[in-house]
Amino acid sequence: MTVRRPRLTGSQWVLLGVVVFVVAAVGGDVLSSLPSSLASGAGAPRAQLNGRLPGRPLVVGRTATLDLALDLTAGGAMSPACVAGNLTPVFRVVRVTVLDTRSGAWRSGESCGGILEARAVVPVVITVVPRFPGRYAIHLVPAVRHRRVGSGTSGLVTIVAGGG
């Protein structure tokens, strides 16, 4: 049994060679990048929101800041990177800043910013104004669109009435 080669013109052989080259180049690029993407943490993100809540009493009506750090410890990028928690109605959240960039407004218990790349650690500053005196349990966690993606920071915050 003999195999017949197709009869191609010179330009068809050139076109076939270009197509084979492009397919081989793209396939090689995909295969060579696969181990590095697996090592860099493709998959669901895991993060920690580190820091301490203020130990001193906060004053009703006076601006205070919660200084934290968001540490993307494993997995792929957080897109979008969010901070979620139970700040309202005890506080009016004035601003949430992640990596010196203002994030979105505090809505439905969270504020989201841009994309946080794998293995990144960025500062998070939440500016609040306490509304009511009392002692409140506060809990803040890293999230992606209302889905918790790791461990957070929690503790008791004391708020006192403002003086005259």
C-alpha positions in Angstrom: 0.0 0.0 0.0 1.4 3.3 -1.0 0.5 6.7 0.5 0.0 9.4 -1.9 1.2 12.9 -1.0 -1.1 15.7 -1.9 0.0 17.8 -4.8 0.4 21.3 -3.4 1.8 24.4 -5.1 4.8 26.3 -3.8 2.6 29.0 -2.1 0.4 26.3 -0.5 3.5 24.6 1.0 4.6 28.0 2.4 1.1 28.6 3.9 1.0 25.2 5.4 4.5 25.8 6.9 3.4 29.1 8.5 0.2 27.4 10.0 2.3 24.6 11.4 4.8 27.0 12.9 2.1 29.2 14.5 0.3 26.2 16.0 3.6 24.8 17.4 4.7 28.2 18.8 1.3 28.8 20.5 1.2 25.3 21.9 4.7 25.5 23.2 4.0 28.8 24.9 0.9 27.5 26.6 2.7 24.3 27.8 5.8 26.2 29.0 3.7 28.7 31.0 1.6 26.1 32.7 4.1 25.1 35.4 4.8 28.7 36.3 1.1 29.6 36.6 0.5 26.6 38.8 3.5 27.6 41.0 2.3 31.2 41.2 -0.9 30.2 42.8 -3.6 29.8 40.2 -6.9 28.8 41.9 -9.1 30.2 44.6 -7.5 33.0 46.6 -6.7 32.7 50.3 -6.0 35.8 52.3 -5.5 37.2 55.8 -6.6 40.6 57.0 -4.1 41.5 59.7 -4.0 44.3 62.3 -5.5 45.3 65.6 -8.6 47.3 66.3 -8.1 50.4 68.4 -7.4 49.6 72.0 -8.3 53.1 73.2 -11.9 54.3 73.3 -13.2 56.0 70.2 -15.4 59.1 70.5 -18.9 59.5 69.0 -18.7 61.9 66.0 -14.9 61.9 65.8 -13.0 60.4 62.8 -10.9 57.3 63.6 -8.9 55.0 61.4 -8.5 51.2 61.4 -5.0 50.4 60.1 -4.8 46.9 58.6 -2.9 44.8 56.1 -4.3 42.5 53.4 -2.0 39.6 52.8 -2.9 37.4 49.8 -1.2 34.2 51.0 -2.2 31.6 48.5 -4.1 30.9 45.3 -4.8 33.3 42.4 -5.5 37.0 42.4 -8.4 38.6 44.3 -10.6 40.2 41.7 -12.0 42.4 43.1 -10.2 42.6 46.4 -12.8 43.4 49.1 -12.9 44.0 52.9 -16.1 42.9 54.5 -17.4 43.2 58.1 -20.0 44.4 60.5 -19.0 48.1 60.7 -22.5 49.5 60.1 -24.7 50.7 61.8 -22.2 51.4 64.6 -19.9 53.4 62.3 -20.4 55.7 59.3 -17.7 54.4 57.0 -16.1 57.5 55.4 -13.5 55.9 53.2 -11.7 52.6 52.6 -8.2 52.8 51.1 -6.4 49.7 49.8 -2.7 50.2 48.7 -3.2 54.0 48.7 -6.1 53.8 46.3 -9.6 54.6 47.3 -11.9 51.6 47.1 -15.6 51.7 46.4 -18.2 52.8 49.0 -19.1 50.6 51.9 -22.2 48.9 50.7 -23.9 45.7 52.0 -21.2 45.2 54.6 -18.2 45.5 52.2 -16.0 47.7 50.1 -14.2 46.5 47.0 -11.2 47.8 45.1 -9.2 46.6 42.2 -7.3 43.4 41.5 -4.8 42.2 44.2 -2.1 40.0 42.6 -1.0 36.7 44.1 1.4 36.8 47.1 0.9 40.6 47.6 0.7 42.3 51.0 -1.0 45.8 50.9 -2.0 48.3 53.5 -5.7 48.8 54.2 -7.0 52.0 56.0 -10.7 52.2 56.9 -11.7 55.7 58.0 -14.9 55.6 60.2 -17.0 57.9 62.4 -18.5 56.2 65.5 -22.3 56.8 65.8 -23.3 55.3 69.2 -21.6 54.9 72.6 -21.1 51.4 73.8 -18.9 48.3 73.5 -19.2 46.5 70.2 -17.7 43.3 68.7 -16.2 44.1 65.3 -15.2 41.5 62.8 -13.4 42.3 59.4 -12.5 39.7 56.8 -11.0 39.5 53.3 -13.6 38.8 50.6 -14.3 38.6 46.9 -17.9 39.7 46.1 -19.5 38.8 49.4 -17.5 35.5 49.6 -15.1 35.2 52.5 -11.7 34.1 51.3 -9.7 33.8 54.5 -9.2 34.9 58.1 -9.7 38.3 59.5 -9.4 40.6 62.4 -11.9 40.8 65.3 -12.2 42.3 68.7 -14.1 44.6 71.0 -14.2 48.4 70.3 -15.3 50.8 73.0 -17.1 54.0 71.9 -17.7 56.9 74.4 -20.0 59.9 74.1 -18.3 63.1 72.9 -17.7 65.9 75.3 -19.1 69.4 74.9 
